[in-house]
Amino acid sequence: MMVSLLKVEHLSHSFADKTLYKNAFFDLYKGEHMGLVGQNGTGKSTLIKILLGEIMPDEGEIKWQPNIKIGHLDQYAEINLNDTVEEYLKTAFADLFEIESKMNRLYQDMTGDTEQLLQAATYQEQLEANDFYSIDRNINRIAVGLGIDAIGINRKIQELSGGQRAKVILAKLLLEKPNILLLDEPTNFLDQEHVEWLAHDLEVFAGAFIVVSHDFAFLEKVSSCICDIEFGTIKKYNGKYSDFLRQKEHLQRDYIRRYHAQQKKIEKTEEYIRKNIAGNNSKIAKGRRKQLERIERIAPPPLTQKLCIQFNEVPISSHTVLTIQDLEVGYDSVLLPKLNFSVMGGQKVIITGFNGVGKSTLLKTLVGHIPAISGYFQFSNQIKVGYYEQDLNWNNGSLTPLQILSEQFPKLNVKEIRHHLSRTGVKDKNVSQEMSTLSGGEQSKVKLCSLLLSPCNFLILDEPTNHLDADAKESLRTALIQFKGSVLLVSHEENFYRDWADQIFNIENDSM
């Protein structure tokens, strides 16, 4: 018999005027590796917060098995900023270090007392059973796997970027080995090499987990089941992500078939009733009308809006449009070796390298957000840059998407702005909500809409797919393939750019 670690029953929750789930239910069983998917704004992150007790649902019950240890990836957890990375990671074993301390005190104070000797021996057994003497080796394994060794295990937490800090928090969580992991977009701050390492680590993880991710290659590797949030329901599918896609497509085809068959039957019955309600067969017609009134009607298949992502291109020549010579970037200190490369008109260049090494810093330098430390870069005169920053920061989170875009593009009226937001997948009911209340994916689509409205011929994009759902990601990929200008893209998703990139530039060794 399978052991249910988590039982969700009759779950209903609304946010503002939007119903996220209605009478939803699912179970998480021992050893299950669950991927949580759904379009942007369907409530994936909200569900994680409900499971953690951070949000109380409108209705329903969340039943965890008693005495289980739950580990949650909280990228904003409070940390002692004066700790080094190693000191922070060792707090994952605080209980074991306390046992060691008690054991050492007993050995130091021992006066030949048999009871003290037995207690010290018990402590020793506990430490050995919990692999205490392999702590340094385990820390090193995960530090190397996630690229933390490249950051520096002796650096203070306060010196780390947000992405580096999130990586260290994830490392501590993996070291703690909880019974259940709840992970919301753990790959967003990892490079491809570290995504692959995490995928392998989760694949062999003995406990259960629920992971939210838009990286579908990652989900394919780690998941044994998928929970899909759609139209207020949460439906669980067994198998890998590819199995889920096949099952869902089959169910959708079957649903559409049953809907059209019922519609045909209803039309035929209604036609019979119209022809015979006043004739010799009136009694039969009235009986069929009653049957028709009692029938449980299948709802029409929901119409999914087709995204239309298309950049506002201006012409570009084919000669060199960006030249970089001996460029050094950073804040207080230089992050990278001197950079030397150029970009041609229409060329699409991908920037790779460890997370935190300076990819985002380079992009911010090129768009003028921070000054260069030394060296030289120049765009040709004809270039109009379109920049997408990965951080979801807004000057005023209480403004709505309509207000933000109205300020940026005052020549557009409300109807036109609604139309453009709709084309990037921002739902009509979300355009008048405060930005701070929207999901990461919905906010990303507003940023993307702003970029699409800006004339450009050189795109500088920093992890644009981080929060995007499958439809938006595919539409953006198509738009970049069709874009005739130059592209400088930072992305950890090789599947997103592999078949259209002209050059891969490894920023760490200045090689293309």
C-alpha positions as CSV (number, residue, x, y, z in Angstrom):
1,M,0.0,0.0,0.0
2,M,1.4,3.4,-1.0
3,V,2.0,5.8,1.9
4,S,0.4,9.3,1.4
5,L,2.8,12.0,2.8
6,L,0.4,14.8,1.7
7,K,-3.3,14.8,1.0
8,V,-5.0,17.8,-0.5
9,E,-8.8,17.7,-0.4
10,H,-11.5,20.1,-1.6
11,L,-9.0,22.9,-2.1
12,S,-10.6,26.1,-3.3
13,H,-8.8,29.5,-3.4
14,S,-9.4,32.8,-5.2
15,F,-7.1,35.8,-5.6
16,A,-8.9,39.1,-6.2
17,D,-11.6,38.1,-8.7
18,K,-9.7,35.2,-10.1
19,T,-10.4,31.6,-9.0
20,L,-7.2,29.6,-8.9
21,Y,-8.6,26.2,-7.8
22,K,-12.1,25.0,-7.1
23,N,-12.6,21.7,-5.2
24,A,-9.2,20.4,-6.2
25,F,-7.5,17.4,-4.7
26,F,-4.3,15.3,-5.1
27,D,-1.9,13.2,-3.1
28,L,1.9,13.0,-2.8
29,Y,3.1,9.5,-2.0
30,K,6.3,8.4,-0.4
31,G,9.2,8.6,-2.9
32,E,7.2,10.5,-5.6
33,H,9.0,13.2,-7.5
34,M,6.3,15.6,-8.6
35,G,6.6,18.4,-11.2
36,L,4.1,21.2,-10.8
37,V,3.1,22.9,-14.1
38,G,0.6,25.3,-15.5
39,Q,0.3,28.5,-17.5
40,N,1.6,31.7,-15.9
41,G,-0.8,33.0,-13.2
42,T,-2.6,29.7,-12.6
43,G,-1.4,29.6,-9.0
44,K,1.7,27.3,-8.8
45,S,3.7,29.4,-6.4
46,T,0.5,30.1,-4.4
47,L,-0.1,26.4,-4.1
48,I,3.5,26.0,-2.6
49,K,2.7,28.7,-0.1
50,I,-0.6,27.0,0.8
51,L,1.2,23.7,1.4
52,L,3.7,25.5,3.7
53,G,0.9,27.2,5.6
54,E,2.0,30.7,4.5
55,I,-1.4,31.3,2.9
56,M,-4.7,30.0,4.2
57,P,-6.9,28.6,1.4
58,D,-10.6,29.7,1.1
59,E,-11.7,26.1,1.6
60,G,-10.1,22.7,1.8
61,E,-7.7,20.7,3.9
62,I,-4.0,20.2,3.7
63,K,-3.0,17.0,5.6
64,W,0.7,16.3,6.1
65,Q,1.8,13.0,7.5
66,P,2.9,13.7,11.2
67,N,6.5,14.2,12.1
68,I,7.9,14.6,8.6
69,K,10.6,17.1,7.8
70,I,9.8,19.5,5.0
71,G,12.5,21.5,3.3
72,H,11.5,24.6,1.4
73,L,13.7,26.7,-1.1
74,D,13.2,30.2,0.2
75,Q,15.4,32.5,-1.8
76,Y,14.7,35.3,0.6
77,A,15.4,33.5,3.9
78,E,17.1,35.5,6.6
79,I,20.8,34.6,6.9
80,N,23.6,35.8,9.1
81,L,25.4,37.9,6.5
82,N,28.6,37.8,8.4
83,D,28.9,34.0,8.1
84,T,31.1,32.6,5.4
85,V,29.5,30.2,2.9
86,E,31.1,27.3,4.6
87,E,29.8,28.4,8.1
88,Y,26.3,28.8,6.7
89,L,26.3,25.4,5.0
90,K,27.5,23.8,8.3
91,T,24.3,25.1,10.0
92,A,22.5,22.3,8.1
93,F,24.2,20.0,10.7
94,A,23.6,22.1,13.8
95,D,21.9,19.2,15.7
96,L,24.9,16.9,15.0
97,F,27.4,19.5,16.1
98,E,25.5,19.9,19.3
99,I,25.6,16.1,19.9
100,E,29.4,16.2,19.2
101,S,29.7,19.0,21.8
102,K,27.8,17.0,24.4
103,M,30.0,14.0,23.7
104,N,33.2,15.9,24.0
105,R,32.1,17.4,27.3
106,L,31.3,14.0,28.7
107,Y,34.7,12.7,27.6
108,Q,36.4,15.7,29.2
109,D,34.5,15.5,32.5
110,M,34.5,11.7,32.7
111,T,35.5,10.3,36.1
112,G,35.1,6.7,35.3
113,D,31.4,6.8,35.6
114,T,29.8,3.9,33.6
115,E,26.7,5.9,32.9
116,Q,28.6,8.7,31.4
117,L,30.7,6.3,29.3
118,L,27.5,4.7,27.9
119,Q,26.0,8.1,27.1
120,A,29.1,9.2,25.3
121,A,29.1,5.9,23.3
122,T,25.5,6.5,22.4
123,Y,26.3,10.0,21.1
124,Q,29.2,8.5,19.1
125,E,26.8,6.0,17.5
126,Q,24.4,8.8,16.6
127,L,27.1,10.8,14.9
128,E,28.3,7.8,12.9
129,A,24.8,6.8,11.9
130,N,24.2,10.3,10.5
131,D,27.5,10.4,8.6
132,F,28.9,13.1,10.8
133,Y,32.5,12.5,9.9
134,S,31.7,12.9,6.2
135,I,30.2,16.4,6.6
136,D,33.2,18.2,4.9
137,R,33.1,15.7,2.0
138,N,29.3,16.1,1.5
139,I,29.6,19.9,1.6
140,N,32.4,19.8,-1.0
141,R,30.3,17.5,-3.2
142,I,27.3,19.8,-3.3
143,A,29.5,23.0,-3.5
144,V,31.2,21.6,-6.6
145,G,28.0,20.4,-8.1
146,L,26.2,23.7,-7.8
147,G,29.3,25.8,-8.7
148,I,29.7,27.3,-5.2
149,D,33.4,26.4,-5.1
150,A,33.8,28.8,-8.0
151,I,32.2,31.6,-5.9
152,G,34.5,30.8,-2.9
153,I,33.5,28.8,0.1
154,N,35.3,31.2,2.4
155,R,33.5,34.3,1.1
156,K,31.1,36.1,3.4
157,I,27.4,35.8,2.5
158,Q,27.1,39.6,2.4
159,E,29.5,39.7,-0.6
160,L,27.3,37.4,-2.7
161,S,24.8,38.4,-5.4
162,G,21.1,37.5,-5.1
163,G,21.6,34.5,-7.5
164,Q,24.7,33.3,-5.7
165,R,22.9,33.5,-2.3
166,A,20.0,31.5,-3.6
167,K,22.4,28.9,-4.8
168,V,23.9,28.6,-1.3
169,I,20.5,28.4,0.3
170,L,19.6,25.5,-2.1
171,A,22.9,23.8,-1.2
172,K,22.1,23.9,2.5
173,L,18.6,22.5,1.8
174,L,20.1,19.6,0.0
175,L,22.5,18.9,2.8
176,E,19.7,18.8,5.3
177,K,18.1,15.8,3.5
178,P,14.5,16.5,4.5
179,N,11.7,13.9,3.9
180,I,10.0,16.3,1.4
181,L,11.4,19.1,-0.7
182,L,9.3,22.0,-2.0
183,L,11.2,23.8,-4.8
184,D,9.9,26.8,-6.7
185,E,11.9,27.4,-9.9
186,P,15.2,26.1,-8.5
187,T,16.9,26.3,-11.9
188,N,16.4,30.0,-12.5
189,F,19.8,30.9,-10.9
190,L,21.8,27.9,-12.2
191,D,23.9,27.5,-15.3
192,Q,23.3,24.5,-17.6
193,E,26.1,22.5,-16.1
194,H,24.6,22.9,-12.6
195,V,21.1,22.3,-13.7
196,E,22.2,18.9,-15.0
197,W,24.0,18.2,-11.7
198,L,20.8,19.2,-9.7
199,A,18.7,17.0,-12.0
200,H,20.8,14.0,-11.3
201,D,20.8,14.7,-7.5
202,L,17.0,15.0,-7.5
203,E,16.6,12.0,-9.7
204,V,18.3,9.8,-7.0
205,F,16.8,11.7,-4.0
206,A,15.3,9.1,-1.6
207,G,12.5,11.4,-0.3
208,A,9.6,13.0,-2.1
209,F,9.5,16.4,-3.7
210,I,7.3,18.9,-5.5
211,V,9.2,21.2,-8.0
212,V,7.8,24.1,-9.9
213,S,9.7,24.7,-13.1
214,H,9.4,26.0,-16.7
215,D,12.5,24.1,-17.7
216,F,10.8,21.2,-19.3
217,A,14.0,19.3,-20.1
218,F,14.8,19.4,-16.4
219,L,11.3,18.2,-15.4
220,E,11.6,15.3,-17.9
221,K,14.7,14.1,-16.0
222,V,13.5,14.5,-12.4
223,S,9.8,13.8,-12.3
224,S,7.9,10.6,-11.8
225,C,4.5,12.4,-11.9
226,I,3.1,15.8,-13.0
227,C,0.4,17.9,-11.4
228,D,-1.1,20.3,-14.0
229,I,-3.0,23.4,-12.8
230,E,-5.5,24.5,-15.5
231,F,-8.9,26.1,-15.5
232,G,-9.3,25.9,-11.7
233,T,-8.5,22.2,-11.5
234,I,-5.4,20.3,-10.4
235,K,-5.0,17.0,-12.3
236,K,-2.3,14.5,-11.5
237,Y,-0.6,12.4,-14.3
238,N,1.8,9.5,-13.7
239,G,5.0,9.3,-15.6
240,K,7.6,11.8,-17.0
241,Y,6.8,15.2,-18.4
242,S,6.7,13.7,-22.0
243,D,4.2,11.1,-20.7
244,F,2.1,13.9,-19.3
245,L,2.0,15.8,-22.6
246,R,0.9,12.7,-24.4
247,Q,-1.8,11.8,-21.9
248,K,-3.1,15.4,-21.8
249,E,-3.2,15.6,-25.6
250,H,-5.2,12.3,-25.7
251,L,-7.6,13.5,-23.0
252,Q,-8.1,16.9,-24.8
253,R,-8.8,15.1,-28.1
254,D,-11.3,12.8,-26.3
255,Y,-12.9,15.7,-24.6
256,I,-13.4,17.6,-27.8
257,R,-14.8,14.5,-29.5
258,R,-17.3,13.9,-26.7
259,Y,-18.3,17.6,-26.7
260,H,-19.0,17.6,-30.5
261,A,-20.9,14.3,-30.3
262,Q,-23.1,15.7,-27.5
263,Q,-23.6,19.0,-29.5
264,K,-24.7,17.0,-32.5
265,K,-27.1,14.9,-30.4
266,I,-28.5,18.1,-28.8
267,E,-29.1,19.7,-32.1
268,K,-30.8,16.6,-33.5
269,T,-33.0,16.4,-30.4
270,E,-33.9,20.1,-30.5
271,E,-34.8,19.8,-34.2
272,Y,-37.1,16.9,-33.5
273,I,-38.8,18.8,-30.7
274,R,-39.4,21.9,-32.9
275,K,-41.0,19.7,-35.6
276,N,-43.1,17.6,-33.4
277,I,-44.0,19.6,-30.3
278,A,-47.4,20.6,-31.7
279,G,-48.1,17.5,-33.8
280,N,-49.1,13.8,-33.4
281,N,-45.8,13.1,-31.7
282,S,-46.2,15.9,-29.1
283,K,-45.9,13.5,-26.2
284,I,-42.6,12.0,-27.4
285,A,-41.3,15.5,-28.1
286,K,-42.1,16.7,-24.6
287,G,-40.5,13.7,-23.2
288,R,-37.3,14.4,-25.1
289,R,-37.4,18.0,-24.0
290,K,-37.4,16.8,-20.4
291,Q,-34.5,14.5,-21.1
292,L,-32.6,17.4,-22.7
293,E,-33.2,19.6,-19.7
294,R,-31.7,16.9,-17.4
295,I,-28.6,16.2,-19.5
296,E,-25.3,17.2,-18.0
297,R,-23.9,19.4,-20.7
298,I,-20.2,19.2,-21.5
299,A,-18.6,22.7,-21.4
300,P,-17.2,24.0,-24.6
301,P,-13.4,23.3,-24.9
302,P,-11.6,26.5,-23.6
303,L,-10.2,28.7,-26.4
304,T,-6.5,29.2,-25.7
305,Q,-5.4,32.5,-27.0
306,K,-2.5,32.4,-29.5
307,L,0.4,34.5,-28.4
308,C,1.8,36.9,-31.0
309,I,5.3,38.0,-30.0
310,Q,6.9,40.1,-32.7
311,F,9.6,42.7,-32.3
312,N,9.3,46.3,-33.6
313,E,12.3,46.0,-35.9
314,V,14.2,48.8,-37.5
315,P,16.7,48.2,-40.3
316,I,20.3,47.1,-39.6
317,S,23.3,46.7,-41.8
318,S,25.5,43.5,-42.0
319,H,28.8,45.1,-40.9
320,T,30.1,45.2,-37.3
321,V,27.6,46.8,-35.0
322,L,29.2,46.3,-31.6
323,T,32.9,46.4,-30.8
324,I,34.4,45.4,-27.4
325,Q,38.1,45.9,-26.6
326,D,39.9,45.1,-23.3
327,L,36.6,45.7,-21.5
328,E,36.6,45.1,-17.7
329,V,33.3,45.0,-15.9
330,G,32.3,44.9,-12.2
331,Y,31.2,47.0,-9.3
332,D,33.9,47.4,-6.6
333,S,36.3,45.0,-8.3
334,V,36.8,43.4,-11.8
335,L,34.7,40.3,-12.2
336,L,36.1,39.0,-15.5
337,P,39.3,38.9,-17.6
338,K,39.5,41.6,-20.2
339,L,36.8,41.0,-22.9
340,N,37.5,41.3,-26.6
341,F,34.8,40.4,-29.2
342,S,32.5,42.0,-31.7
343,V,28.9,41.4,-33.0
344,M,27.9,41.7,-36.6
345,G,24.5,43.0,-37.9
346,G,22.0,40.1,-37.7
347,Q,24.3,37.9,-35.7
348,K,22.8,36.0,-32.7
349,V,25.3,35.5,-29.9
350,I,24.7,33.4,-26.7
351,I,26.7,34.3,-23.6
352,T,27.6,31.4,-21.3
353,G,29.6,31.0,-18.0
354,F,29.1,30.3,-14.4
355,N,26.2,32.0,-12.6
356,G,27.5,35.0,-10.7
357,V,30.6,35.3,-12.9
358,G,29.5,38.5,-14.5
359,K,27.2,37.9,-17.4
360,S,24.4,40.2,-16.1
361,T,27.0,42.8,-15.1
362,L,28.4,42.8,-18.7
363,L,24.9,43.4,-20.1
364,K,24.2,46.2,-17.6
365,T,27.5,47.8,-18.6
366,L,26.6,47.6,-22.4
367,V,23.2,49.3,-21.8
368,G,24.7,52.0,-19.6
369,H,23.2,51.0,-16.3
370,I,26.7,50.7,-14.7
371,P,30.0,52.2,-15.9
372,A,32.8,50.1,-17.3
373,I,35.9,49.8,-15.0
374,S,38.3,50.0,-18.0
375,G,38.4,49.3,-21.7
376,Y,36.2,50.2,-24.5
377,F,32.9,49.3,-26.2
378,Q,31.0,51.0,-29.0
379,F,27.7,50.4,-30.8
380,S,27.5,51.7,-34.4
381,N,25.4,54.8,-34.9
382,Q,22.4,53.0,-36.4
383,I,21.9,50.7,-33.4
384,K,18.7,50.9,-31.3
385,V,19.0,48.6,-28.3
386,G,16.1,46.7,-26.8
387,Y,17.0,45.4,-23.3
388,Y,15.3,42.8,-21.2
389,E,16.5,42.6,-17.5
390,Q,15.9,39.4,-15.6
391,D,15.1,41.0,-12.3
392,L,11.4,41.8,-11.8
393,N,11.9,45.2,-10.2
394,W,9.4,48.0,-10.6
395,N,9.7,51.6,-9.5
396,N,6.2,51.4,-8.1
397,G,4.7,47.9,-7.6
398,S,1.2,49.4,-7.0
399,L,0.9,50.5,-10.6
400,T,-1.0,48.3,-13.0
401,P,0.3,47.0,-16.4
402,L,-2.0,49.5,-18.1
403,Q,-0.6,52.4,-16.1
404,I,3.0,51.3,-16.5
405,L,2.7,51.0,-20.3
406,S,0.7,54.2,-20.6
407,E,3.5,56.1,-18.9
408,Q,6.1,54.5,-21.2
409,F,4.1,54.9,-24.4
410,P,1.8,58.0,-23.9
411,K,0.8,58.0,-27.6
412,L,-1.0,54.7,-27.2
413,N,-4.6,54.7,-26.0
414,V,-6.0,52.2,-23.4
415,K,-7.6,50.0,-26.1
416,E,-4.3,49.8,-28.0
417,I,-2.3,48.9,-24.8
418,R,-4.8,46.2,-23.9
419,H,-4.4,44.8,-27.4
420,H,-0.6,44.6,-27.1
421,L,-0.7,43.1,-23.6
422,S,-3.2,40.5,-24.9
423,R,-0.8,39.6,-27.7
424,T,1.9,38.7,-25.2
425,G,-0.4,36.6,-23.1
426,V,-1.4,39.0,-20.4
427,K,-5.0,38.2,-19.5
428,D,-7.6,41.0,-19.7
429,K,-8.5,40.6,-16.0
430,N,-4.8,41.1,-15.0
431,V,-4.2,44.4,-16.9
432,S,-5.8,46.4,-14.1
433,Q,-4.2,44.6,-11.2
434,E,-1.3,45.9,-9.2
435,M,2.0,44.6,-10.6
436,S,3.0,43.3,-7.1
437,T,0.0,41.0,-7.1
438,L,0.9,39.3,-10.4
439,S,2.9,36.1,-10.7
440,G,6.5,36.2,-11.9
441,G,5.4,34.9,-15.3
442,E,2.7,37.5,-15.7
443,Q,5.1,40.3,-14.7
444,S,7.7,38.9,-17.2
445,K,5.0,39.2,-20.0
446,V,4.4,42.8,-19.1
447,K,8.2,43.5,-19.4
448,L,8.2,41.6,-22.7
449,C,5.3,43.7,-24.0
450,S,7.2,46.9,-23.2
451,L,10.2,45.6,-25.1
452,L,8.1,44.6,-28.1
453,L,6.7,48.2,-28.3
454,S,10.1,49.7,-28.4
455,P,11.8,50.1,-31.8
456,C,15.1,48.1,-31.9
457,N,17.6,46.3,-34.0
458,F,19.9,44.9,-31.3
459,L,18.3,42.8,-28.5
460,I,20.2,42.4,-25.2
461,L,18.3,39.8,-23.2
462,D,19.1,38.5,-19.7
463,E,17.4,35.1,-19.0
464,P,14.1,36.1,-20.6
465,T,12.6,32.6,-20.2
466,N,13.0,32.3,-16.5
467,H,9.4,32.8,-15.6
468,L,7.7,32.1,-18.9
469,D,5.3,29.2,-19.5
470,A,5.6,26.8,-22.5
471,D,3.4,28.8,-24.9
472,A,5.1,32.1,-24.2
473,K,8.6,30.5,-24.3
474,E,7.9,28.9,-27.7
475,S,6.4,32.2,-29.1
476,L,9.5,34.1,-27.9
477,R,11.8,31.5,-29.5
478,T,10.0,31.9,-32.8
479,A,10.2,35.7,-32.7
480,L,13.9,35.6,-32.0
481,I,14.5,33.2,-35.0
482,Q,12.5,35.6,-37.2
483,F,14.2,38.7,-35.8
484,K,16.6,40.2,-38.5
485,G,18.6,42.3,-36.0
486,S,21.5,41.3,-33.7
487,V,20.9,39.4,-30.4
488,L,23.0,39.1,-27.3
489,L,21.4,36.5,-25.1
490,V,22.2,35.2,-21.6
491,S,20.3,31.9,-21.0
492,H,20.8,28.7,-19.1
493,E,18.3,26.8,-21.3
494,E,20.3,25.2,-24.1
495,N,17.1,23.8,-25.6
496,F,15.8,27.3,-26.1
497,Y,18.7,28.6,-28.2
498,R,20.6,25.6,-29.5
499,D,19.1,25.5,-33.1
500,W,19.3,29.2,-33.9
501,A,22.4,30.6,-32.2
502,D,25.2,31.8,-34.5
503,Q,27.9,31.9,-31.8
504,I,28.3,30.7,-28.2
505,F,30.6,33.0,-26.2
506,N,32.1,31.6,-23.0
507,I,32.6,34.8,-21.0
508,E,35.0,33.1,-18.6
509,N,37.7,32.4,-21.1
510,D,36.9,35.0,-23.7
511,S,36.4,32.4,-26.4
512,M,33.8,32.0,-29.2
